[in-house]
Amino acid sequence: MIQDQPLFDLHVPGDWASGVIFGSPHSGSLYPDWFLAGTTLPRNVLRSSEDAFVDQLISAAPDHGAAMLTARYPRCLIDLNRGPDEIDPQLVRGVPRHPLNQRTMAGLGVIPRVVTQGRVIHHSPIDRTEAERRINRYWRPYHGALATLIASARARFGQAILIDMHSMPRDALGHLSGSRPDIVLGNRHGLSASARISDAIAAAFETEGWHVRRNAPFAGAYIASAYGRPAQNIHVVQVEIDRSLYMDETTITPLPGFGEFAERMTRVVAALSQLEAGGNSAVMAAE
């Protein structure tokens, strides 16, 4: 049964090169029966909030010397890129109406109220005990694994570089002026990663011909904020990929050119898997 599946996939290569970690907290696609019974939305609509196929796009990371952590359960069940206190009182009964950030007010807290285009997930509000159960069952193990992985990289290599991979709907970019980016990098305006690391990541994508924009409209969410500590040589960069480049956003299926896109992405992953904090991907930090 789905309920018995592992919560995430973690791969640390034996030849981990320099403490680089690729993460994908939103690519999970296992929908438990109990969750589907609590919504009238069809699966394809629920999947609109997934970073579908992103785990496949970074799957070569361990082969090139980087660690990889990917979620198995979907964002609409639990959002691993939100804090455990980002609880929406419109969705969860018994939660005080404390000051909320814009994401939670919009229904995109740790237990999402809506998926893409504001479509409501649940028939009715859920109990606080259910919210806490989801956080304890799904959120805490993922973040425990991520924190341990970062600490291990930092102890072993003197650095940890988390490349947190996401995808963005095509229409999320419609309001931008100028040329539309293919990739948006977020380092919280320098608070979660150094300029040298961010520049190296941007260069890897630009080498493949993709247009990169930084910190707009996505500067980085909870994971970047919680873990990025460039002064301690812990760097987190959030990467958003335009979904329309590789998948049909309505049917949640790969486009005919997905294979070629994945090959380009693999070259980016390979270039960044041995990145060291000096910004030179050709030098291993372990040397």
Contacts in CASP RR format, 6 or more apart in sequence:
PFRMAT RR
TARGET T0000
AUTHOR 0000-0000-0000
METHOD contacts of the structure
MODEL  1
MIQDQPLFDLHVPGDWASGVIFGSPHSGSLYPDWFLAGTTLPRNVLRSSE
DAFVDQLISAAPDHGAAMLTARYPRCLIDLNRGPDEIDPQLVRGVPRHPL
NQRTMAGLGVIPRVVTQGRVIHHSPIDRTEAERRINRYWRPYHGALATLI
ASARARFGQAILIDMHSMPRDALGHLSGSRPDIVLGNRHGLSASARISDA
IAAAFETEGWHVRRNAPFAGAYIASAYGRPAQNIHVVQVEIDRSLYMDET
TITPLPGFGEFAERMTRVVAALSQLEAGGNSAVMAAE
1 33 0 8 1.000
2 30 0 8 1.000
2 31 0 8 1.000
2 32 0 8 1.000
2 33 0 8 1.000
3 32 0 8 1.000
3 33 0 8 1.000
3 34 0 8 1.000
5 30 0 8 1.000
5 72 0 8 1.000
6 72 0 8 1.000
7 71 0 8 1.000
7 72 0 8 1.000
7 73 0 8 1.000
7 137 0 8 1.000
7 138 0 8 1.000
7 141 0 8 1.000
7 142 0 8 1.000
8 69 0 8 1.000
8 70 0 8 1.000
8 71 0 8 1.000
8 72 0 8 1.000
8 141 0 8 1.000
8 142 0 8 1.000
8 145 0 8 1.000
9 55 0 8 1.000
9 68 0 8 1.000
9 69 0 8 1.000
9 70 0 8 1.000
9 72 0 8 1.000
10 67 0 8 1.000
10 68 0 8 1.000
10 69 0 8 1.000
10 145 0 8 1.000
10 149 0 8 1.000
11 61 0 8 1.000
11 62 0 8 1.000
11 67 0 8 1.000
11 68 0 8 1.000
11 69 0 8 1.000
12 62 0 8 1.000
12 67 0 8 1.000
12 149 0 8 1.000
12 152 0 8 1.000
13 62 0 8 1.000
13 63 0 8 1.000
13 65 0 8 1.000
13 66 0 8 1.000
13 67 0 8 1.000
15 65 0 8 1.000
16 65 0 8 1.000
16 66 0 8 1.000
16 67 0 8 1.000
16 153 0 8 1.000
16 156 0 8 1.000
17 64 0 8 1.000
17 65 0 8 1.000
17 66 0 8 1.000
17 273 0 8 1.000
17 274 0 8 1.000
17 284 0 8 1.000
17 285 0 8 1.000
17 286 0 8 1.000
18 157 0 8 1.000
18 159 0 8 1.000
18 161 0 8 1.000
18 273 0 8 1.000
18 274 0 8 1.000
18 275 0 8 1.000
18 276 0 8 1.000
18 284 0 8 1.000
18 285 0 8 1.000
18 286 0 8 1.000
19 66 0 8 1.000
19 67 0 8 1.000
19 153 0 8 1.000
19 156 0 8 1.000
19 157 0 8 1.000
19 159 0 8 1.000
19 160 0 8 1.000
19 161 0 8 1.000
19 285 0 8 1.000
20 61 0 8 1.000
20 65 0 8 1.000
20 66 0 8 1.000
20 67 0 8 1.000
20 153 0 8 1.000
20 161 0 8 1.000
20 163 0 8 1.000
20 272 0 8 1.000
20 273 0 8 1.000
20 274 0 8 1.000
20 275 0 8 1.000
21 66 0 8 1.000
21 67 0 8 1.000
21 68 0 8 1.000
21 69 0 8 1.000
21 149 0 8 1.000
21 150 0 8 1.000
21 153 0 8 1.000
21 160 0 8 1.000
21 161 0 8 1.000
21 162 0 8 1.000
21 163 0 8 1.000
22 58 0 8 1.000
22 61 0 8 1.000
22 66 0 8 1.000
22 67 0 8 1.000
22 68 0 8 1.000
22 69 0 8 1.000
22 163 0 8 1.000
22 165 0 8 1.000
22 269 0 8 1.000
23 58 0 8 1.000
23 68 0 8 1.000
23 69 0 8 1.000
23 70 0 8 1.000
23 162 0 8 1.000
23 163 0 8 1.000
23 164 0 8 1.000
23 165 0 8 1.000
24 51 0 8 1.000
24 54 0 8 1.000
24 55 0 8 1.000
24 58 0 8 1.000
24 68 0 8 1.000
24 69 0 8 1.000
24 70 0 8 1.000
24 71 0 8 1.000
24 164 0 8 1.000
24 165 0 8 1.000
24 166 0 8 1.000
25 70 0 8 1.000
25 71 0 8 1.000
25 75 0 8 1.000
25 80 0 8 1.000
25 81 0 8 1.000
25 142 0 8 1.000
25 164 0 8 1.000
25 166 0 8 1.000
25 223 0 8 1.000
26 49 0 8 1.000
26 50 0 8 1.000
26 51 0 8 1.000
26 54 0 8 1.000
26 71 0 8 1.000
26 74 0 8 1.000
26 75 0 8 1.000
26 79 0 8 1.000
26 80 0 8 1.000
26 81 0 8 1.000
26 166 0 8 1.000
26 167 0 8 1.000
27 50 0 8 1.000
27 51 0 8 1.000
27 52 0 8 1.000
27 53 0 8 1.000
27 54 0 8 1.000
27 55 0 8 1.000
27 70 0 8 1.000
27 71 0 8 1.000
27 165 0 8 1.000
28 50 0 8 1.000
28 55 0 8 1.000
28 70 0 8 1.000
28 71 0 8 1.000
28 72 0 8 1.000
28 73 0 8 1.000
28 74 0 8 1.000
28 75 0 8 1.000
29 47 0 8 1.000
29 50 0 8 1.000
29 52 0 8 1.000
29 72 0 8 1.000
29 74 0 8 1.000
30 72 0 8 1.000
30 73 0 8 1.000
30 74 0 8 1.000
31 43 0 8 1.000
31 46 0 8 1.000
31 74 0 8 1.000
31 77 0 8 1.000
32 73 0 8 1.000
32 77 0 8 1.000
35 77 0 8 1.000
36 43 0 8 1.000
38 122 0 8 1.000
38 123 0 8 1.000
39 46 0 8 1.000
39 121 0 8 1.000
39 122 0 8 1.000
39 123 0 8 1.000
40 123 0 8 1.000
41 115 0 8 1.000
41 119 0 8 1.000
41 120 0 8 1.000
41 121 0 8 1.000
44 250 0 8 1.000
44 251 0 8 1.000
44 252 0 8 1.000
45 115 0 8 1.000
45 116 0 8 1.000
45 119 0 8 1.000
46 74 0 8 1.000
46 76 0 8 1.000
46 115 0 8 1.000
46 121 0 8 1.000
47 74 0 8 1.000
47 252 0 8 1.000
48 115 0 8 1.000
48 116 0 8 1.000
48 117 0 8 1.000
48 119 0 8 1.000
48 169 0 8 1.000
48 249 0 8 1.000
48 252 0 8 1.000
49 74 0 8 1.000
49 75 0 8 1.000
49 76 0 8 1.000
49 112 0 8 1.000
49 115 0 8 1.000
49 116 0 8 1.000
50 74 0 8 1.000
50 75 0 8 1.000
50 76 0 8 1.000
50 252 0 8 1.000
51 75 0 8 1.000
51 165 0 8 1.000
51 166 0 8 1.000
51 167 0 8 1.000
52 167 0 8 1.000
52 243 0 8 1.000
52 247 0 8 1.000
52 252 0 8 1.000
53 246 0 8 1.000
53 247 0 8 1.000
53 254 0 8 1.000
53 258 0 8 1.000
54 165 0 8 1.000
54 166 0 8 1.000
54 167 0 8 1.000
54 241 0 8 1.000
55 70 0 8 1.000
56 262 0 8 1.000
57 165 0 8 1.000
57 241 0 8 1.000
57 246 0 8 1.000
57 261 0 8 1.000
57 262 0 8 1.000
57 265 0 8 1.000
57 266 0 8 1.000
57 269 0 8 1.000
58 68 0 8 1.000
58 70 0 8 1.000
58 165 0 8 1.000
58 265 0 8 1.000
58 269 0 8 1.000
59 68 0 8 1.000
60 266 0 8 1.000
60 269 0 8 1.000
60 270 0 8 1.000
61 67 0 8 1.000
61 68 0 8 1.000
61 269 0 8 1.000
61 273 0 8 1.000
62 68 0 8 1.000
64 269 0 8 1.000
64 270 0 8 1.000
64 273 0 8 1.000
64 274 0 8 1.000
65 273 0 8 1.000
65 274 0 8 1.000
66 269 0 8 1.000
66 272 0 8 1.000
66 273 0 8 1.000
66 274 0 8 1.000
67 149 0 8 1.000
67 153 0 8 1.000
69 142 0 8 1.000
69 145 0 8 1.000
69 146 0 8 1.000
69 149 0 8 1.000
71 80 0 8 1.000
71 142 0 8 1.000
73 138 0 8 1.000
75 81 0 8 1.000
75 112 0 8 1.000
76 112 0 8 1.000
76 115 0 8 1.000
76 121 0 8 1.000
77 134 0 8 1.000
77 138 0 8 1.000
78 110 0 8 1.000
78 111 0 8 1.000
78 134 0 8 1.000
78 135 0 8 1.000
78 138 0 8 1.000
78 139 0 8 1.000
79 108 0 8 1.000
79 109 0 8 1.000
79 110 0 8 1.000
79 111 0 8 1.000
79 112 0 8 1.000
80 138 0 8 1.000
80 139 0 8 1.000
80 142 0 8 1.000
80 143 0 8 1.000
80 223 0 8 1.000
81 164 0 8 1.000
81 166 0 8 1.000
81 221 0 8 1.000
81 222 0 8 1.000
81 223 0 8 1.000
82 103 0 8 1.000
82 104 0 8 1.000
82 108 0 8 1.000
82 109 0 8 1.000
82 110 0 8 1.000
82 221 0 8 1.000
82 222 0 8 1.000
83 109 0 8 1.000
83 110 0 8 1.000
83 139 0 8 1.000
83 222 0 8 1.000
83 226 0 8 1.000
84 110 0 8 1.000
84 135 0 8 1.000
84 139 0 8 1.000
84 140 0 8 1.000
85 110 0 8 1.000
86 100 0 8 1.000
86 101 0 8 1.000
86 103 0 8 1.000
86 104 0 8 1.000
86 109 0 8 1.000
86 110 0 8 1.000
86 222 0 8 1.000
87 95 0 8 1.000
87 104 0 8 1.000
87 109 0 8 1.000
87 110 0 8 1.000
87 111 0 8 1.000
87 131 0 8 1.000
88 95 0 8 1.000
88 100 0 8 1.000
88 104 0 8 1.000
88 105 0 8 1.000
88 107 0 8 1.000
88 109 0 8 1.000
88 111 0 8 1.000
88 112 0 8 1.000
88 113 0 8 1.000
89 95 0 8 1.000
89 96 0 8 1.000
89 97 0 8 1.000
89 98 0 8 1.000
89 100 0 8 1.000
90 107 0 8 1.000
90 113 0 8 1.000
90 125 0 8 1.000
91 107 0 8 1.000
91 111 0 8 1.000
91 112 0 8 1.000
91 113 0 8 1.000
91 122 0 8 1.000
91 125 0 8 1.000
91 126 0 8 1.000
91 131 0 8 1.000
92 111 0 8 1.000
92 125 0 8 1.000
92 126 0 8 1.000
92 127 0 8 1.000
92 128 0 8 1.000
92 130 0 8 1.000
92 131 0 8 1.000
93 125 0 8 1.000
93 126 0 8 1.000
93 127 0 8 1.000
93 128 0 8 1.000
94 127 0 8 1.000
94 128 0 8 1.000
95 128 0 8 1.000
95 131 0 8 1.000
103 109 0 8 1.000
103 221 0 8 1.000
106 114 0 8 1.000
107 113 0 8 1.000
107 114 0 8 1.000
107 118 0 8 1.000
108 114 0 8 1.000
110 131 0 8 1.000
110 135 0 8 1.000
110 139 0 8 1.000
111 126 0 8 1.000
111 131 0 8 1.000
111 134 0 8 1.000
111 135 0 8 1.000
112 121 0 8 1.000
113 120 0 8 1.000
113 121 0 8 1.000
113 122 0 8 1.000
114 120 0 8 1.000
114 121 0 8 1.000
115 121 0 8 1.000
116 169 0 8 1.000
146 162 0 8 1.000
146 223 0 8 1.000
146 227 0 8 1.000
147 227 0 8 1.000
149 160 0 8 1.000
150 160 0 8 1.000
150 162 0 8 1.000
150 227 0 8 1.000
150 234 0 8 1.000
151 160 0 8 1.000
153 159 0 8 1.000
153 160 0 8 1.000
153 161 0 8 1.000
154 160 0 8 1.000
154 232 0 8 1.000
154 233 0 8 1.000
154 234 0 8 1.000
156 286 0 8 1.000
157 276 0 8 1.000
157 285 0 8 1.000
157 286 0 8 1.000
158 233 0 8 1.000
158 285 0 8 1.000
159 233 0 8 1.000
159 234 0 8 1.000
159 235 0 8 1.000
159 276 0 8 1.000
159 277 0 8 1.000
159 285 0 8 1.000
160 233 0 8 1.000
160 234 0 8 1.000
160 235 0 8 1.000
161 193 0 8 1.000
161 197 0 8 1.000
161 235 0 8 1.000
161 236 0 8 1.000
161 237 0 8 1.000
161 275 0 8 1.000
161 277 0 8 1.000
162 223 0 8 1.000
162 227 0 8 1.000
162 228 0 8 1.000
162 234 0 8 1.000
162 235 0 8 1.000
162 236 0 8 1.000
162 237 0 8 1.000
163 201 0 8 1.000
163 237 0 8 1.000
163 239 0 8 1.000
163 272 0 8 1.000
164 223 0 8 1.000
164 224 0 8 1.000
164 236 0 8 1.000
164 237 0 8 1.000
164 238 0 8 1.000
164 239 0 8 1.000
165 239 0 8 1.000
165 241 0 8 1.000
166 218 0 8 1.000
166 238 0 8 1.000
166 239 0 8 1.000
166 240 0 8 1.000
166 241 0 8 1.000
167 240 0 8 1.000
167 241 0 8 1.000
167 242 0 8 1.000
167 243 0 8 1.000
168 184 0 8 1.000
168 218 0 8 1.000
168 240 0 8 1.000
168 241 0 8 1.000
168 242 0 8 1.000
168 243 0 8 1.000
169 243 0 8 1.000
169 249 0 8 1.000
170 242 0 8 1.000
170 243 0 8 1.000
170 244 0 8 1.000
170 249 0 8 1.000
172 217 0 8 1.000
173 180 0 8 1.000
173 181 0 8 1.000
173 217 0 8 1.000
173 242 0 8 1.000
174 180 0 8 1.000
175 217 0 8 1.000
176 213 0 8 1.000
176 216 0 8 1.000
176 217 0 8 1.000
179 211 0 8 1.000
180 211 0 8 1.000
180 242 0 8 1.000
181 211 0 8 1.000
181 212 0 8 1.000
181 213 0 8 1.000
181 242 0 8 1.000
182 205 0 8 1.000
182 210 0 8 1.000
182 211 0 8 1.000
182 212 0 8 1.000
182 241 0 8 1.000
182 242 0 8 1.000
182 245 0 8 1.000
183 205 0 8 1.000
183 210 0 8 1.000
183 211 0 8 1.000
183 212 0 8 1.000
183 213 0 8 1.000
183 239 0 8 1.000
183 240 0 8 1.000
183 241 0 8 1.000
183 242 0 8 1.000
184 212 0 8 1.000
184 213 0 8 1.000
184 214 0 8 1.000
184 215 0 8 1.000
184 216 0 8 1.000
184 217 0 8 1.000
184 218 0 8 1.000
184 239 0 8 1.000
184 240 0 8 1.000
185 198 0 8 1.000
185 201 0 8 1.000
185 202 0 8 1.000
185 205 0 8 1.000
185 212 0 8 1.000
185 213 0 8 1.000
185 214 0 8 1.000
185 215 0 8 1.000
185 237 0 8 1.000
185 238 0 8 1.000
185 239 0 8 1.000
185 240 0 8 1.000
186 192 0 8 1.000
186 198 0 8 1.000
186 214 0 8 1.000
186 215 0 8 1.000
186 218 0 8 1.000
186 219 0 8 1.000
186 220 0 8 1.000
186 224 0 8 1.000
186 237 0 8 1.000
186 238 0 8 1.000
186 239 0 8 1.000
186 240 0 8 1.000
187 193 0 8 1.000
187 197 0 8 1.000
187 198 0 8 1.000
187 214 0 8 1.000
187 215 0 8 1.000
187 219 0 8 1.000
187 220 0 8 1.000
187 224 0 8 1.000
187 235 0 8 1.000
187 236 0 8 1.000
187 237 0 8 1.000
187 238 0 8 1.000
188 215 0 8 1.000
188 219 0 8 1.000
188 220 0 8 1.000
188 224 0 8 1.000
188 225 0 8 1.000
188 228 0 8 1.000
189 215 0 8 1.000
189 219 0 8 1.000
190 198 0 8 1.000
190 230 0 8 1.000
191 224 0 8 1.000
191 225 0 8 1.000
191 228 0 8 1.000
191 230 0 8 1.000
192 220 0 8 1.000
192 224 0 8 1.000
192 225 0 8 1.000
192 227 0 8 1.000
192 228 0 8 1.000
192 229 0 8 1.000
192 230 0 8 1.000
192 235 0 8 1.000
192 236 0 8 1.000
192 237 0 8 1.000
192 238 0 8 1.000
193 224 0 8 1.000
193 228 0 8 1.000
193 230 0 8 1.000
193 235 0 8 1.000
193 236 0 8 1.000
193 237 0 8 1.000
194 230 0 8 1.000
194 235 0 8 1.000
194 277 0 8 1.000
196 277 0 8 1.000
196 278 0 8 1.000
196 279 0 8 1.000
197 230 0 8 1.000
197 235 0 8 1.000
197 237 0 8 1.000
197 275 0 8 1.000
197 277 0 8 1.000
197 278 0 8 1.000
197 279 0 8 1.000
198 214 0 8 1.000
198 237 0 8 1.000
199 279 0 8 1.000
200 272 0 8 1.000
200 275 0 8 1.000
200 279 0 8 1.000
200 280 0 8 1.000
200 281 0 8 1.000
201 237 0 8 1.000
201 239 0 8 1.000
201 272 0 8 1.000
201 275 0 8 1.000
202 212 0 8 1.000
202 214 0 8 1.000
204 268 0 8 1.000
204 271 0 8 1.000
204 272 0 8 1.000
204 281 0 8 1.000
205 212 0 8 1.000
205 268 0 8 1.000
206 212 0 8 1.000
207 267 0 8 1.000
207 268 0 8 1.000
207 271 0 8 1.000
208 264 0 8 1.000
208 265 0 8 1.000
208 267 0 8 1.000
208 268 0 8 1.000
218 238 0 8 1.000
218 240 0 8 1.000
219 238 0 8 1.000
220 238 0 8 1.000
221 238 0 8 1.000
223 236 0 8 1.000
223 238 0 8 1.000
224 236 0 8 1.000
224 237 0 8 1.000
224 238 0 8 1.000
227 234 0 8 1.000
227 236 0 8 1.000
228 234 0 8 1.000
228 235 0 8 1.000
228 236 0 8 1.000
233 277 0 8 1.000
235 277 0 8 1.000
243 249 0 8 1.000
245 255 0 8 1.000
245 261 0 8 1.000
246 254 0 8 1.000
246 255 0 8 1.000
246 257 0 8 1.000
246 258 0 8 1.000
246 261 0 8 1.000
246 262 0 8 1.000
247 253 0 8 1.000
247 254 0 8 1.000
247 255 0 8 1.000
247 258 0 8 1.000
248 254 0 8 1.000
248 255 0 8 1.000
255 261 0 8 1.000
271 281 0 8 1.000
272 281 0 8 1.000
274 281 0 8 1.000
274 282 0 8 1.000
274 283 0 8 1.000
274 284 0 8 1.000
275 281 0 8 1.000
276 283 0 8 1.000
276 284 0 8 1.000
276 285 0 8 1.000
277 285 0 8 1.000
END
